[in-house]
Structure formats: structure tokens, C-alpha cells
Amino acid sequence: MSECAPKQNVKNVGVDDDYLCIELLSGLRLMGPLRTNPVYRDPVTPPDTRQAMADFVPAMAT
């Protein structure tokens, strides 16, 4: 049974002014901040479907 050696895809990794930069052998450069602030969202309450159905009047109704 033979083992496969992992291929090296990363050319360079650097940290500069709180940013991370990863350069791949393919030429692609990935950059991003090391620290981010979380994004808080307002809690979502689902609409009352019973009230919505009660307000719905079919077009064929008289």
C-alpha cells in the first residue's frame, strides 16, 4: 500500500498590519483581516399566518 504525499499549494504566508495574506502557487492571493467584529442582527419574528389567511379573500368569492 502506498502513501500519497500532500502537494504544497501555498507559496507564502504573511501578516502585515493586522492582515493575513496567503499567496498560492497558482498566483491567487487571499487577504483578510485577522480580527473582525461580529455582526448582530435584530431577532426576526415570523408573521402570524392565521391572521394573514383570515385577511385573504379569494377572487372568486362573492
C-alpha positions in Angstrom: 0.0 0.0 0.0 1.4 3.4 -1.0 1.0 6.7 0.7 0.2 9.9 -1.1 2.3 12.9 -0.1 0.3 16.1 0.2 1.0 18.7 -2.5 2.2 22.1 -1.5 -0.3 24.7 -2.7 0.9 27.6 -0.6 3.7 29.8 -1.7 3.9 32.4 1.0 2.0 33.4 4.2 2.5 36.8 5.8 1.0 39.0 8.5 1.1 42.8 8.0 -0.8 45.4 10.0 -3.4 43.0 11.3 -4.0 41.5 7.9 -3.3 37.9 6.8 -2.0 37.3 3.3 -1.8 33.8 1.8 -0.3 33.5 -1.6 -0.9 30.3 -3.5 1.4 28.7 -6.1 -1.4 29.3 -8.7 -0.9 33.1 -8.2 -4.1 33.6 -6.2 -3.6 35.9 -3.2 -6.0 35.7 -0.3 -6.1 38.6 2.1 -8.3 39.4 5.1 -8.3 41.0 8.5 -7.1 38.9 11.4 -9.9 40.2 13.7 -13.4 41.1 12.8 -16.3 42.5 14.8 -19.4 40.3 15.0 -22.5 41.4 13.1 -25.5 41.4 15.3 -28.9 41.1 13.7 -32.3 42.0 15.1 -34.3 38.9 16.1 -36.9 38.0 13.4 -40.4 37.1 14.5 -42.4 35.1 11.9 -45.7 36.7 10.8 -48.9 35.3 12.1 -50.1 33.1 9.2 -53.6 32.6 10.6 -54.3 36.3 10.5 -52.8 36.5 7.0 -55.1 33.7 5.8 -58.1 35.3 7.5 -57.4 38.5 5.6 -57.1 36.7 2.3 -60.2 36.8 0.2 -60.2 34.6 -3.0 -61.0 36.4 -6.2 -63.9 34.0 -6.9 -65.7 34.6 -3.6 -68.8 36.9 -3.7 
